């Protein structure tokens, strides 16, 4: 791998400048453009929480007003910037065999004012909680993976049907109710229109069980490997049958042991079975856990042209990349740190956070390109020559997006300015004092 000492501050800043150059034209005023670049820098910093206040302080500003305007009222084009983020990802990670990965994630919130917020289930928390739901489109190739599109889910009854509430959150009148699969379909349509190079689509069963989404992909002649529920019915030569019942009828010879990709602890190996249907383009893929054979997962596959089992398994395994994007995005690019409430502000913040995440993915890919693949015999020798507790260079794993972000934060942090720090401490105290006084006044009014 490329040596860590090659990652100095000038190189990291130049890489971020290249990423930002893709979206810079969407900010017409120089002041807004510079603030957006500073916000991007702050999203990748070592700040514990990346709110409008902390980002403004980190950028050297004296109040949070400008940073808040960037996300609310400043004139710039977040949808155009989203397209530019996608172009940046494709320029560096693009592959004709790429996979589009759809999924949603929750953002827990307090109160009732944030656009789309309500008590609803989110897998992020594993329960029903007060949250917003964002639907995202990921792009994955052997070179890396990143998020390339985003939509905010707006519940029908509590939001779309409540026009005054939508107006307060600045939700445009033309925004209609859309299910999560419909939001994903809209993002896939944008990717097709933009000429994104890909051959496959994958998603979990919340999307795989949606018939209209599957029919859309089939009409586009796209291959997909979509998870479906265990009670999903397919039509075989023997008639319609549930997916889980098919699994119980399979003999030992029907299963093949294959890896669906590399995990944190090694190859992710499972037993797989492929079941033909009456449609030559459709098959059912079944995954069985090696440790707990009763744990099964089911995938409906659409392949306009025949493909081998190992390719379907590989696409099914690609779905984990969007989970990693969510984890890395929230931990390293502040995907869930926002405190904005307005509908347009959510899209603005997500676009900048997606660009920060894409920068980490692209930087990792570039470093991988600089790492010559060692001769297998040389690698074995390197592993055999470990001295003491020092790992030989040839045995080091590839640098992670987390480590790149950590290096960026430490190497590019601004110098300490004690006067600036004290100014912001006093600013927060004054603001909190005013807020408490206003709270007490409202409480006295209610009590009387």
C-alpha positions, 0 to 999 in steps of 0.5 A: 500500500502507499506509505502513510508518510505520503499523505501530508497536509498539502496532498490531502488539501489538494485532493479535497480541492479537486473534489470541491472543484467539481461542485464549485460552479454551483455557488455563484457568489465567491463568499458562499463558495468559500463558505461551502469549502470551509464547511466541507473541511469542517465535516472532515475535521476532528470536531466532536459534533459538526453543527452550524455553530461548531463548523462556523467556529472551526472555519474562523467565523465569529458567528454561526449566521453565515454557515446557517445561511449556507444551508438555508437561504444562500443561493446555490444549486444542491441538485446540480451539486448532487449531480457533480458529486455523482460525476466525481465518483464515476470519474474515479470509481466508475466501472461498466459492471458497477452496482447501484445499491439502494437503502434507507437510514434513519436520523433520530430527532427531537421535536416535530418541526424537522421535515419528514419527522415522525415516530416510525421504524428505523433499522438504525435504532432497531425500533420505532422512534422519532426520526427522519428517514433518508433514502439513498443510492450507493454506487459500488465497484471493485475500486470503492463505493460511495453515496451518489443520490439522496431523497427525504421520505415524507410520510403521507398523513402527518406531512403531505396531507398537512399543507400548513405544516409542509409550508412551515418546513419549506416543502414545495407545493409540487412535492407529492407523496412517494413511497421509499421504493418510488424514491429509489426508482426516481434516483435510479432513473436519474442515474440512467439519464446521467449515463452512470456505468452500471449493470446491476441493482441490489437492495434489501427486501423492503425494495425487493418485495415491491413489484412496481420497482422490479417491473421498472428494472425489468423494463430497463433490461437491468440485472438485479439481485433483490432480497425478498421475504421468505414468503415470497412466491415464485413459479416453478415447473411444479407451480407457485411455491413459497421461497422458504418451502423450496429451501426445505426440499433441497438436497445436499448437492443443490448447495455450493459454498461461496464467498460473497466478498471480504468482510472485516473478519475475512471472507463472508462464506455461505452456502448458496442454491440457485432455483430456476423459475418458469421465466428464463430471466428470473431465478431464486437465490437462497443463502444459508448460514454456515454456523446456523443453517436455519438462517436463510436469506432469499434473493430474486434475480433478474438476468437479461442474459445468463450469468454464473452463480458466483456473479449473482452471489457477488452482487448479493454481497455488494449490498453491504457497501451501502451499510458501510457508507452509512456507517462511515458517513455518520462516523467520519463525514457527519452525515447525521450531525445536522440540526437543520429543520427545513426541507431544502436545508436537509438536501443541502447538508446531505449533498455536502456530506456526500461529497465529503464521503466521496472524497474519502472513497476516492482518496482510498482508491487513488492510494490503492492505485499507487500500491503495486501488487506484490509478487505472492512469493515476496509477500509470503517472505515478507510475512515470514520476516516479521521482527518483534512486534513490527509488521512488515510493510507487505503485510499491512492492510489497505488504509481505511476511509476512517484512517484517511479522515483521521489523518486529514483532521490531524494534519490540516487542523487550524492553529490554536487561536486562544482569542477566537476560542474565548470569543466563541465560548462567550458567544455560546454563553450569551446565546444560552442565557438568552434562550433560558430567559425566553424559556422562563418567560414562556413558562411564567405565561403558561403558569398564569 
